[in-house]
Each structure stands twice: as C-alpha cells, then as structure tokens.
Amino acid sequence: MNDFTLNDGRCQINKKGYCRNTALKLSVTDWMCDLPETVKETDLVEVQFKNTRKGYFLNSEHLPLEKGVIVTVEANPGHDVGEVTLTGKLVPLQMKKNHIDTNRYEIRKIYRIAKEADLQKWKEAKAKEQDTMIRARQLANNLGLKMKIGDVEYQGDGNKAIFYYIADERVDFRQLIKVLAETFRVRIEMKQIGARQEAGRIGGIGPCGREMCCTTWMSSFCSVATSAARIQDMSLNPQKLAGQCAKLKCCMNYELDTYLDAQKDFPRRDTQLETQDGTYYHFKTDTLKNELTYSTAPNMPANLVTISSERAKEIIAMNKRGEKPVGLSTQKNTVAPSGIDYKNVVGQDDLTRFDKKKSRSKRKRNNKKKTNTNKGEEQPS
C-alpha cells in the first residue's frame, strides 16, 4: 500500500520508478526499478536540473542513489546540484536514445548526496534568477540587441549562470557577455532556444482547455508543416493553426499518421467523375467516415453529392473503360440539400424559454379547461 499514494494532488506510483511533480517533468518511467541486479550493472546516473536540462554522471563512490535524491555533482567550474531521475540499466539506453557518445561525452562524477550547506547555497542562487533575468533584459535592450532573454539558470554553487534566449536572426552578444559578467560577477553561458521551448518554460492553457503539451510531457519538438492541416481538412486560418508560441500547433501531428494511412485507398482529389448527368469535381473529403463529396462546379459547392470512396473508385474504373453511370450514387435523390430547415418544435433549445411570461388570459383559459374536466369526471355515468 505504500507504493500507491496520493499526496497533495501529485501521484507517486512506486517512487523508485515513477515520480511526477510540478518541479520536474519529462521523467522516465523505470519499470525495472524493483530489480536490484539492474542497478548494479552500471554506475551511470541521470541527473536533472532546472526545467529539462539533464546530465549523465558517474557514481564512482557507489552511493545508495534512488530516484528523487538530491545530489551534488561535478561541474565546470565548481559544483552543481540536481535531482536523480534515473538509475540502473536504463541510463545507457537513454544516452543512446539521445545520441550521446561516451567516447566524446565527458562523464563527470557525483561528489555526494547534497548536504544542508549545499541545499542552502542552491536555494540562494535560485532566488536570484528572476531579478537577474529582468536586469539582463534591460542590458540587452540598452545594447540594441534583437533578442529576448526568456530564462536564467544559476549553477548550484552560484558561480555560473546560463542565459536562455530566443532570436530570429544571428546575434553578436560578445559585448553583452562582458556587461553581464561585470554586473553579476559570475561566469556567463548563452544558450539559444526556440519559440516552442520558451513556451514550454513559461507554460499556459491551450485552446483545448488543458495545460500545454510542451509544458507537461513533450521532450522533443518536431517540425509541423501546413500540409498537415490540408491532409486533415483543417481551416487554413493562421490564427487557428498557431499556438501560443506563434508557431503551428504541435498537436497537428498527433493524428496525421492516422489520416495518411486512411487516405491511401482514396482516389486522387484532382480526378473528375464523368456521369450521364455531367462532370463532378472533388469538393471535400471526410477521411474518418470514408466519404467524398463532389460538386458540379469546379471551385464552388453546387449540387453536392456524397458517396463512399469505394463508389468513387468504381466510377473511375467505369470512366477508364469509356462507360458513364447514370449518377454518382446507385440510389436516386442522393443530392445533399444546400441547407436544412431546422424547426424548434418543442422549444427546449431556446435559451430564453424561461424568460417568457404567459398572458393572464391564456392562464385563465387553461384553468377553466382543467375545472370543466374535473367536473365531468366527478359526475356519475
């Protein structure tokens, strides 16, 4: 029962293998955490720092490390403080997945489990990050640089600061580094990130009503093209397709493969269907329903007819043989109406139905009808 707990709304299912909290995201689920032999296979440990920055270190002292332990690790210069997110056999697999070559990658050491003095210095450094970011933005603006500093991360010992920035063009920030070093008296490192990474760091609520994917679980960002919207028959309105990062929404790629697989058996959209009634042109496609809608006009909806993809391929095969069917569909009167005349008979969908007051005369008539009915029922037959 101790492995399944609910604490402050944060789920901890077997804390050795899985732990998700507000401070750390994108953690790897270690399904082999209960097997002690997997931990002994390697001394490599994955440590995560602020946001999504991770590093791989060597547990040369053979410390008893588990997921969630705060450790002090080797850095250049000084030391850094982070949280253990993965141990055991999965660490080399994660390094391979992230294309980290052990021959070129410098494996630093884990010094110790963080002491109280290390944690106190780490918290003091983190407390300066917000003020440092605001001051750095002012300095970059004074130098006329076309860049935006989105976040600042101090090293655990406070001797180094990483400035994350976004820029549309190449920026010469050599003078900025000198000014920042003189102002904050720390070693400066500039790291460029994309608009999607910045949106993930800031966070927010998406149009779906849920927290943005880049903030909660996304670890890598794939390119999104406008062709994904065309394939899924989405509106090509830039305001609807763009996310809060001003780029195309990442969720446009989620169902793209499903649509591509479903459309493999669909006929080409530029194929015209010849019938005895006339020529029909493709108007729209409902991929998930396996239906196509054709129009008698090439660029506008006119006499729309909806048929299945099998029927469309059947007509195309007939046209290749020089034959023309009577109509697109095998049944008559299959032309979709241009508009549906909707009548609200019951009135249950009217939002103002409770605001309308009944007239007194109508109410009296209804009461008289009820009285007469009751009198008639009381008389013996």
C-alpha positions in Angstrom: 0.0 0.0 0.0 2.9 2.3 0.5 3.8 2.2 -3.2 0.4 3.8 -4.2 -0.1 7.1 -2.5 -1.8 10.4 -3.3 -0.1 13.4 -1.8 -1.1 17.0 -2.4 -2.6 16.1 -5.8 0.8 14.6 -7.0 0.8 11.0 -8.0 3.7 8.9 -6.8 3.4 5.3 -8.0 6.4 3.4 -6.8 8.7 6.4 -6.2 11.7 4.4 -7.3 10.4 4.1 -10.8 8.0 6.9 -11.4 7.6 10.3 -9.9 5.8 13.3 -11.4 5.7 16.6 -9.6 5.5 20.3 -10.5 9.2 20.9 -10.2 10.4 18.2 -12.6 8.7 16.9 -15.8 9.6 14.5 -18.6 10.8 11.9 -16.2 11.5 8.4 -17.5 9.4 5.5 -16.1 11.8 2.9 -14.8 9.9 -0.3 -15.0 12.9 -2.3 -13.8 13.3 -0.4 -10.5 12.4 -3.4 -8.4 15.2 -5.5 -9.8 18.4 -4.8 -7.8 20.6 -6.5 -10.4 19.8 -3.8 -13.0 21.2 -1.1 -10.7 24.4 -3.0 -10.2 25.0 -3.3 -14.0 26.2 0.3 -14.4 27.4 3.2 -12.2 25.9 5.8 -14.6 23.2 8.0 -13.2 20.9 10.5 -14.9 20.5 13.9 -13.1 18.0 16.6 -14.0 18.5 20.2 -13.2 16.1 23.2 -13.8 13.4 22.6 -16.4 14.5 19.9 -18.9 18.3 20.2 -18.6 19.8 16.7 -17.9 23.2 15.3 -17.5 24.8 11.9 -17.1 27.3 11.3 -14.2 29.4 8.5 -12.8 28.6 7.2 -9.3 32.2 6.4 -8.6 31.7 6.3 -4.8 28.9 3.8 -5.1 26.4 5.9 -3.2 23.0 4.5 -2.5 21.1 6.6 -5.0 17.4 6.3 -5.9 15.1 8.4 -8.0 14.3 11.7 -6.3 17.6 12.0 -4.3 19.3 15.5 -4.4 23.0 15.1 -5.3 26.0 17.4 -5.7 27.8 16.7 -8.9 30.9 17.9 -10.7 30.6 21.0 -12.9 32.9 23.3 -14.8 33.7 25.3 -12.7 32.7 24.3 -9.2 29.8 22.0 -8.5 26.1 21.8 -9.3 23.0 20.5 -7.5 20.3 18.4 -9.2 17.9 15.6 -8.7 18.4 11.9 -9.7 15.8 10.9 -12.3 17.1 7.5 -13.5 19.5 4.8 -12.3 20.5 1.4 -13.5 20.3 -0.3 -16.8 18.1 2.3 -18.5 20.7 5.1 -18.2 22.9 3.8 -21.1 19.8 3.2 -23.2 18.7 6.8 -22.6 22.2 8.0 -23.6 22.0 6.0 -26.8 18.5 7.4 -27.4 19.8 11.0 -27.0 22.8 10.3 -29.3 25.4 10.8 -26.6 28.7 9.2 -27.5 30.5 8.0 -24.4 33.8 8.4 -26.2 33.3 12.1 -26.8 31.0 12.9 -23.9 32.9 13.9 -20.7 31.4 11.8 -17.9 31.7 13.8 -14.7 31.4 12.4 -11.2 28.8 12.6 -8.4 30.5 14.1 -5.3 28.0 13.3 -2.6 24.4 13.4 -1.6 23.6 17.0 -1.1 24.2 18.3 2.4 22.3 21.1 4.2 25.0 23.7 3.2 24.7 22.6 -0.5 21.0 23.0 -0.4 21.1 26.4 1.3 23.5 27.8 -1.3 21.5 26.2 -4.1 18.3 27.9 -2.9 20.0 31.3 -2.6 21.2 31.0 -6.1 17.8 30.1 -7.4 16.2 33.1 -5.6 18.3 35.4 -7.7 17.2 34.0 -11.1 14.1 36.2 -11.6 15.8 39.5 -10.8 18.8 38.5 -12.9 16.6 37.8 -15.9 14.8 41.2 -15.7 18.1 43.0 -15.3 19.7 41.1 -18.2 16.7 42.1 -20.5 17.3 45.7 -19.7 21.0 45.4 -20.5 20.3 43.6 -23.8 17.8 46.3 -24.7 20.3 49.1 -24.0 22.8 47.5 -26.3 20.1 47.3 -29.1 20.3 43.6 -29.5 17.3 41.9 -31.2 17.0 39.1 -28.8 14.8 38.1 -25.8 16.2 36.5 -22.7 13.5 34.1 -21.6 15.1 32.4 -18.6 18.1 32.3 -16.3 19.5 29.3 -14.5 22.2 29.6 -11.8 24.6 26.7 -11.1 24.2 25.1 -7.7 27.2 26.9 -6.2 26.2 30.3 -7.7 29.4 30.7 -9.7 27.9 30.3 -13.2 24.6 31.4 -14.9 23.0 30.1 -18.1 21.0 32.7 -20.0 18.4 31.2 -22.3 17.4 33.5 -25.2 15.4 33.4 -28.5 16.3 35.4 -31.6 15.1 35.4 -35.2 18.4 36.5 -36.5 22.1 35.9 -35.7 23.1 38.0 -32.7 26.6 39.2 -31.7 26.3 39.1 -27.9 30.1 39.3 -27.1 29.6 42.8 -25.7 26.6 41.6 -23.7 28.6 38.8 -22.1 31.2 41.3 -20.9 28.5 43.5 -19.4 26.7 40.6 -17.8 29.9 39.3 -16.3 30.8 42.7 -14.8 27.2 43.2 -13.5 26.6 39.8 -11.8 30.2 38.7 -11.2 29.6 35.1 -12.4 30.6 33.0 -15.4 28.2 33.6 -18.3 26.9 31.0 -20.7 24.5 31.9 -23.5 22.1 29.2 -24.8 19.7 29.8 -27.7 16.3 28.1 -27.6 13.4 28.0 -29.9 9.9 29.6 -29.5 8.4 26.2 -28.6 11.0 25.7 -25.9 10.3 29.1 -24.5 6.5 28.4 -24.4 7.2 25.2 -22.6 9.2 27.0 -19.9 6.5 29.7 -19.5 3.5 27.4 -19.5 -0.1 28.1 -20.0 -3.5 26.7 -21.0 -4.1 25.6 -24.6 -7.3 26.1 -26.7 -8.3 22.5 -25.7 -8.7 23.7 -22.1 -5.7 21.6 -20.8 -2.2 22.6 -19.9 0.1 22.9 -22.9 1.8 19.7 -24.1 5.2 21.4 -24.2 4.9 22.2 -20.5 3.7 18.8 -19.3 5.2 15.9 -21.2 6.8 16.8 -24.5 10.5 16.2 -24.6 11.3 16.8 -28.3 9.7 19.2 -30.8 9.1 18.0 -34.4 8.6 20.4 -37.3 5.0 21.0 -38.2 4.0 21.8 -41.8 0.9 23.4 -43.2 0.4 20.2 -45.3 -0.7 18.5 -42.0 -3.7 20.9 -41.9 -4.5 20.2 -45.6 -4.4 16.5 -45.1 -6.7 16.6 -42.1 -9.1 19.1 -43.9 -8.5 21.9 -41.3 -9.2 25.5 -41.9 -6.1 27.2 -43.2 -6.7 30.2 -40.9 -3.3 31.1 -39.4 -4.9 32.4 -36.1 -6.5 29.0 -35.5 -3.5 26.9 -36.5 -0.9 28.8 -34.5 -0.3 28.1 -30.8 0.7 30.4 -28.1 4.3 30.3 -29.3 3.1 31.8 -32.7 4.2 28.6 -34.4 2.0 25.8 -35.8 0.4 23.7 -33.1 2.3 20.6 -32.2 -0.9 18.6 -31.9 -1.5 18.8 -35.6 1.0 15.9 -35.9 -0.8 13.7 -33.4 -3.4 12.2 -35.8 -1.5 12.9 -39.1 -0.3 9.3 -39.5 -3.9 8.0 -39.0 -5.2 10.3 -41.7 -2.3 9.3 -44.1 -3.0 5.6 -43.6 -6.7 6.1 -44.1 -6.2 8.1 -47.3 -4.0 5.6 -49.0 -7.0 3.9 -50.6 -8.8 7.2 -51.5 -8.8 8.4 -55.2 -6.8 11.4 -56.2 -8.6 14.7 -55.5 -7.9 16.1 -59.0 -9.8 13.2 -60.6 -13.1 14.1 -62.2 -16.0 11.8 -62.3 -18.0 11.6 -65.6 -21.6 10.6 -65.4 -24.6 11.0 -67.7 -25.7 13.9 -65.6 -22.5 15.8 -66.1 -19.0 16.1 -64.7 -18.4 16.1 -60.9 -15.4 17.7 -59.2 -14.0 16.9 -55.8 -15.2 19.3 -53.1 -14.2 17.8 -49.7 -13.2 14.6 -48.0 -14.3 13.1 -44.8 -11.5 10.7 -44.1 -12.7 9.0 -40.9 -16.2 8.4 -42.5 -14.6 7.1 -45.7 -16.8 9.6 -47.7 -16.1 12.1 -50.5 -18.3 15.0 -51.6 -18.4 16.1 -55.2 -19.8 19.2 -56.8 -20.9 20.0 -60.4 -18.9 23.2 -60.3 -15.1 23.1 -60.0 -14.5 25.8 -57.4 -17.8 26.2 -55.6 -20.4 24.0 -53.9 -23.2 23.2 -56.3 -25.5 20.1 -56.3 -23.3 18.4 -53.7 -23.3 14.6 -53.7 -21.6 12.5 -51.0 -20.5 9.0 -51.9 -18.1 6.4 -50.4 -14.6 6.0 -51.6 -15.4 2.5 -53.0 -18.2 4.0 -55.1 -15.8 6.7 -56.4 -13.2 4.2 -57.4 -15.9 2.1 -59.1 -16.9 5.2 -61.2 -13.3 5.9 -62.0 -12.8 2.4 -63.3 -16.0 2.7 -65.4 -14.7 6.0 -66.9 -11.5 4.3 -67.9 -13.5 1.7 -69.8 -15.4 4.5 -71.5 -18.6 4.0 -69.5 -20.6 6.6 -67.7 -23.0 5.7 -64.9 -26.4 7.3 -64.6 -25.5 9.2 -61.4 -22.8 9.2 -58.8 -24.9 7.1 -56.4 -26.8 4.0 -57.1 -29.9 5.4 -55.4 -31.9 8.4 -56.5 -32.4 11.7 -54.7 -28.9 11.4 -53.0 -28.1 15.0 -53.7 -27.3 16.7 -50.4 -29.6 19.7 -49.7 -28.0 23.0 -49.7 -29.5 23.8 -46.3 -31.5 22.1 -43.6 -34.7 23.9 -42.5 -34.4 23.5 -38.7 -37.6 24.0 -36.7 -37.6 24.0 -33.0 -41.0 22.4 -32.3 -40.7 21.7 -28.6 -38.8 24.9 -27.7 -36.4 23.0 -25.4 -33.4 24.5 -27.1 -34.5 28.1 -26.7 -32.3 29.9 -24.2 -34.9 32.4 -23.3 -37.8 30.0 -22.9 -37.9 30.7 -19.1 -37.9 34.4 -19.6 -41.2 34.5 -21.5 -44.3 35.2 -19.3 -47.6 33.6 -20.1 -50.5 36.0 -20.6 -53.2 36.1 -17.8 -56.0 35.4 -20.3 -54.3 32.2 -21.6 -53.7 31.1 -18.0 -57.4 31.6 -17.1 -58.4 29.6 -20.2 -56.2 26.7 -19.1 -57.6 26.8 -15.6 -61.2 26.7 -16.9 -60.4 23.7 -19.0 -59.0 21.8 -16.1 -62.0 22.7 -13.9 -64.5 21.5 -16.5 -62.6 18.3 -17.0 -62.6 17.6 -13.3 -66.4 18.3 -13.0 -67.0 15.9 -15.9 -65.1 13.2 -14.2 -67.0 13.6 -10.9 -70.5 13.1 -12.5 -71.7 9.5 -12.4 -72.1 7.9 -15.8 
